[in-house]
Amino acid sequence: MKTDTGTLPLARIFRLLLIALLIAAMLVLLPAPGIHSYAEVLTLPLDESGGVPPYDWGYEGDSAYHDPSISVRIEQGRHVHTNWTAVYVQLSNASQLRTLKAGPYGSTQEAQGAALAKRVQAVLAIGGDFFIYHNNGYIVRQGQFYRSRVTGEQDILVVDRAGDLRVLPRPDAQALAAYEAEHKADIVNAFTFGPGLVVDGARTADEHLGRSELVRAQRIALCQTGPLQYLVVYSEGPSDKNSQGLTIPEFKDLVSGFEGVITAYNLDGGSSATIVFQGKKINGPASQRSRSIGDIIYFASAWQTQDGE
């Protein structure tokens, strides 16, 4: 019987080459622990602790921030006789929409918005409802219920566990009790200022407006445009160069004109209107940028890497 002595070595060489190619492909395609760090989007705790510190590489100049958990984009324009700033925010989970009080509930402690934002490592922060200077209303912060003294004279804004905004139009105690009976377990934050500007995608009627709503001033609103999608709209005031400020009806016209706004709620304006980005207040004249406030609403990063880079 004759043996083919040249066939076996060639087969072995072919198999070795095939194994080498497979190993090389695995080294290229699979992440190496020494090169790629483990990373994930966290669910942040329901308390007053902050978010993950923003990453230097996430900033795109002075008008944007992006990491895998949050996207922020700033635009500017003009409405009639006043300049405006709009900030678009997209989150990965609802825990990234958060609040912080300047001090313990019951105190009148204030702080600059930039200082509060730094305390919780916010990507973007805005002023809240300055609840420390009024005694009525419905106040909930990070799941803690602090006050339930509604008068039926102000719209209430509720933020739930899904991150959705809902305006309760001028509820009295009975209406609020009925809402709580069905939804209290889902309420994370609640604010008393208003009025609601857009409800269920429609601009609200100009009813029950007082003198302060008809004065042209700085205004700021928190809006929702979709699931975990938000919009902050700020209008300048008469103390800003080349701006006259807006009344509430004019501000409603501006806010409702942005595409996709489902819900919009007016927050504390005037010199208290605050937008903090990259560690500083970016809105309002320089003379007002040191204005202290009682609370902030902020958006935090939740992108956690093993090495923090």
C-alpha positions, 0 to 999 in steps of 0.5 A: 500500500502506497502512502502519500507523504506530501498530503498530511503536512499540507493539511496541517499547515492549512489548519494552523493558518486557519486557527491563526486567522481566527485568533487574530480576528478575535483579538480585533473584534473582542474588547480587551480589558486593558483598552476598553473600560466597562461603562453603563448608564446608571439609575440615579438614587431618589434623593438629593445626591447628584449625578455623575460628573460631566465629562470634559470630552462631552462639551461641544463648545459653549452650546452643547453637551453629549455623553451616552446618557444625556444630550444638551443643545442650546439655541438662540433666537428672537421673538417680536421684540425680545431675544430668547434661549432654548435648551433641548435635553434628551435623557436616558432615564427619568432619574436624571431629571432632578431637584435640589433645595438650597437648604433644609425645608423650612429655612429661607436659605438661598444660594447662587444657581451655579453653586447649587449646580456644582453641588450636584454636578449638574450638566444643566440647571434652571431655577425652580419655583422659589417655594421658600418665599411662599407658604401655599401650594404643593411642594414635592422634592425627590419623592419627599412630600413637604407641603400640601396647601393648595388654594385653587388659584395656581396651576401645579406642575407634577413630574412623575417616575416616568419623567413625564410632566403634567399640569394640574389646572388650579386644583383645590384641596379636593381636586388634589386629593382625588389626583393623589388617590390615583397617582401619589406613588408616582409623584417625584417632584411638584412645583407651585408657580405657573401658569401652565403654558401648554397642556396636551399640546395646546396653548392655554387660554389667557384666563386668571392673569394678574398684574405680574403676568401682564408685565413684560419681564424675563420668563423661563419655562420647563417643557416636555416634547416627548418621552424623556425629551425636554425643552427649556425656554427663556426670554430676556427682559427689559434689563437686557440689551435690545429686549423688552421682555414678554408678558405671559400671553406673549411668552405662551405664543413663543413657547407654543411655537416650538415644535412638539411641545406637549406640556409647558409650565412657567417657573420663577422669572424676573432676575430669578430666572436661571440657566446654568451650563458649564458651571456658570449662569449663562442668561441675563445681564451680568448685573443679575448673574449673582442672584441667589435662588432657593432651588433648582431643577437640573439634568444630570449625567448617568454615564458611569465608566470604570476609570471615569474617563 
